[in-house]
Amino acid sequence: MTRLSCFFEKVSDLGVGLILLFIGLLFAVISFAIVPVIGLLFAIPIIVLAVAFLFARRSRACALLADRTRNVLWT
């Protein structure tokens, strides 16, 4: 695994999280206007999933790679 693939992993987690957050907030707004109970049943799990993607930890391979290459320029 390279540092570039670790970067794209984090960017994709952030992108998916933002898209899910937008969809969840859209469902929440629609649920208050049209169908309160059913809309919230969809909105709450989607928002929770979005937060999980936004605050996702790095994979073990990326964490090991970051630890190995932390002070490469200063050693």
C-alpha positions as CSV (number, residue, x, y, z in Angstrom):
1,M,0.0,0.0,0.0
2,T,1.4,3.4,-0.9
3,R,0.9,6.8,0.7
4,L,-1.2,7.9,-2.3
5,S,-3.6,5.0,-1.9
6,C,-3.9,5.9,1.8
7,F,-4.7,9.5,0.8
8,F,-7.4,8.4,-1.6
9,E,-8.9,6.1,1.1
10,K,-9.3,9.1,3.4
11,V,-10.7,11.3,0.6
12,S,-13.2,8.6,-0.4
13,D,-14.4,8.2,3.2
14,L,-14.8,12.0,3.4
15,G,-16.7,12.1,0.1
16,V,-19.1,9.3,1.0
17,G,-19.6,10.8,4.4
18,L,-20.5,14.2,3.0
19,I,-22.9,12.7,0.4
20,L,-24.6,10.6,3.1
21,L,-24.9,13.6,5.4
22,F,-26.5,15.6,2.6
23,I,-29.0,12.8,1.9
24,G,-29.7,12.3,5.6
25,L,-30.4,16.0,6.2
26,L,-32.5,16.1,3.1
27,F,-34.6,13.2,4.4
28,A,-34.8,15.0,7.8
29,V,-36.2,18.2,6.2
30,I,-38.6,16.2,4.0
31,S,-39.7,14.2,7.1
32,F,-40.7,17.3,9.0
33,A,-42.7,18.6,6.0
34,I,-44.4,15.5,4.5
35,V,-44.2,12.3,6.5
36,P,-42.7,12.8,10.0
37,V,-42.3,9.3,11.3
38,I,-41.3,7.4,8.1
39,G,-38.9,10.1,7.0
40,L,-37.1,10.1,10.4
41,L,-36.8,6.3,10.3
42,F,-34.7,6.8,7.1
43,A,-32.9,10.1,8.2
44,I,-31.5,9.0,11.5
45,P,-29.7,5.9,10.4
46,I,-28.3,7.7,7.3
47,I,-27.0,10.6,9.4
48,V,-25.4,8.1,11.9
49,L,-23.7,6.3,9.0
50,A,-22.5,9.6,7.6
51,V,-20.9,10.5,10.9
52,A,-19.2,7.1,11.0
53,F,-17.7,7.7,7.5
54,L,-16.6,11.2,8.4
55,F,-14.8,10.1,11.5
56,A,-13.5,6.8,10.2
57,R,-10.1,5.7,11.3
58,R,-7.3,4.8,9.0
59,S,-6.8,1.2,8.0
60,R,-4.1,-0.7,9.8
61,A,-1.9,-0.7,6.6
62,C,-2.2,3.1,6.3
63,A,-1.4,3.6,10.0
64,L,1.7,1.4,9.8
65,L,2.8,3.2,6.7
66,A,2.3,6.6,8.4
67,D,4.3,5.5,11.4
68,R,7.2,4.2,9.2
69,T,7.4,7.3,7.1
70,R,6.7,9.9,9.7
71,N,10.2,11.5,10.0
72,V,11.8,10.4,6.8
73,L,13.1,13.8,5.9
74,W,14.6,14.5,9.4
75,T,16.6,11.3,10.1
